[in-house]
Every structure is written in C-alpha cells, then in structure tokens.
Amino acid sequence: MIVTLLFVASGCAGAFCGRHGWVSAVVTWACVPLAHVAKHLLGWPDTLHPNTYQSIIFLATFTLGVAAIGLGGGVFARRLVVRTT
C-alpha cells in the first residue's frame, strides 16, 4: 500500500508541477526510509524484517525507483494533456 501511495504521490507531483515536481517527489520518497531508520535507531518494533541498515538501503533504493517512475509518468501525462489542449 505504501508503494502505491508513493507512486501516486510522485506521479501527481509530476503531473501538477512538471519537471520541477522532483523536489516534492524526493521529499515524499525520503519519508519512507527515514521512518525505518528512526525506528531502528530508537529500537522500536518495525514491519521491515530483518530490520538492518542493509534492508533499509534496499528499501530506499527500491522506493527511489518507484518514485522516479511515478514522477516520469506524471510528467509524461502532463505533456500529453498540455499538447492536446
């Protein structure tokens, strides 16, 4: 569910702001791995198993890709709409 929300949020950033939406997409993306880093540092239970820094890095890499694809799709959709209207 979180991956879907990240994809949609970064897509909306691209659709509404164009190429400049990357700032919003990066800020949205950063919240996902930083939440797991904070839980790891505080020793709180987490849904990420195993809860290691390596797992958090893998998660950050994967979600960065999702955010980039969402942003690209949003920018593409914006260009299609702008050219047809």
Sequence and secondary structure as in RCSB ss.txt:
>XXXX:A:sequence
MIVTLLFVASGCAGAFCGRHGWVSAVVTWACVPLAHVAKHLLGWPDTLHPNTYQSIIFLATFTLGVAAIGLGGGV
FARRLVVRTT
>XXXX:A:secstr
 HHHHHHHHHHHHHHHHGGGGHHHHHHHHHHHHHHHHHHHHHT   SSSS SHHHHHHHHHHHHHHHHHHHHHHH
HHHHHHHHH 
